[in-house]
Amino acid sequence: MLVGDELDGGARRESVPLGEEVTVRVSGTSTDHVHVHGYDLFVDLIDGSGELTFTASIPGVFEIELEGSGTLLVQMEVK
């Protein structure tokens, strides 16, 4: 949940098994877009909300952030 361009509760780290389907859901008031680094995936926030589903096929640690403001949402560890 976003309040402006700030994540309620701050960023956290989530572990995901390699090959797992991942869904990123963002809601709030931001008009930014979300970027999944390393996978080069984007989703625009429309009316503050957006959703993106993909397969975690690349091992490592990846930032998921609001691209325009640079706000870190989640560090996703794929292993």
C-alpha positions as CSV (number, residue, x, y, z in Angstrom):
1,M,0.0,0.0,0.0
2,L,1.4,3.3,-1.1
3,V,0.8,6.7,0.6
4,G,1.9,9.1,-2.1
5,D,5.2,7.7,-3.2
6,E,6.0,6.1,0.2
7,L,5.5,2.5,1.1
8,D,3.3,2.0,4.2
9,G,5.6,0.0,6.6
10,G,8.7,0.4,4.5
11,A,10.4,-1.9,2.0
12,R,11.0,-5.6,2.9
13,R,12.8,-8.6,1.4
14,E,10.8,-11.6,0.1
15,S,12.2,-15.0,-0.9
16,V,10.7,-16.7,-3.9
17,P,11.6,-20.2,-5.2
18,L,13.1,-20.3,-8.6
19,G,10.4,-21.1,-11.2
20,E,7.6,-19.8,-9.0
21,E,4.8,-17.6,-10.4
22,V,5.0,-14.1,-8.7
23,T,2.2,-11.5,-8.6
24,V,3.1,-8.0,-7.6
25,R,0.1,-5.9,-6.5
26,V,0.4,-2.2,-5.7
27,S,-2.3,0.1,-4.5
28,G,-2.4,3.7,-3.3
29,T,-2.3,7.2,-4.7
30,S,0.8,7.2,-6.8
31,T,0.7,7.7,-10.6
32,D,4.2,6.3,-11.1
33,H,5.0,2.9,-12.6
34,V,6.5,-0.2,-11.0
35,H,9.8,-1.6,-12.3
36,V,11.0,-5.2,-11.6
37,H,14.8,-4.8,-12.0
38,G,16.7,-7.7,-13.6
39,Y,13.5,-8.9,-15.3
40,D,13.0,-5.5,-17.0
41,L,9.2,-5.6,-16.4
42,F,7.0,-2.6,-15.8
43,V,3.4,-1.9,-14.8
44,D,1.8,1.5,-14.9
45,L,-0.2,2.5,-11.8
46,I,-3.7,3.5,-13.0
47,D,-5.7,5.4,-10.4
48,G,-2.9,4.3,-8.0
49,S,-3.2,0.6,-8.6
50,G,-1.5,-2.0,-10.7
51,E,-0.8,-5.7,-10.9
52,L,2.0,-7.7,-12.7
53,T,2.4,-11.5,-12.8
54,F,5.5,-13.3,-14.0
55,T,7.7,-16.4,-13.5
56,A,10.7,-16.0,-11.2
57,S,13.1,-17.6,-13.7
58,I,16.3,-15.7,-12.9
59,P,18.1,-16.4,-9.6
60,G,19.4,-13.5,-7.5
61,V,18.2,-10.5,-5.6
62,F,16.1,-7.9,-7.5
63,E,14.6,-4.6,-6.6
64,I,11.0,-3.8,-7.3
65,E,10.6,0.0,-7.2
66,L,8.6,3.0,-8.2
67,E,10.6,3.9,-11.2
68,G,10.0,7.7,-11.3
69,S,10.6,8.4,-7.6
70,G,13.1,5.6,-7.0
71,T,11.1,4.3,-4.0
72,L,12.1,0.8,-3.1
73,L,9.1,-1.4,-2.6
74,V,10.5,-4.9,-2.2
75,Q,13.8,-6.8,-2.6
76,M,12.9,-10.1,-4.2
77,E,15.3,-12.9,-3.6
78,V,14.9,-15.8,-6.1
79,K,16.6,-19.0,-5.1
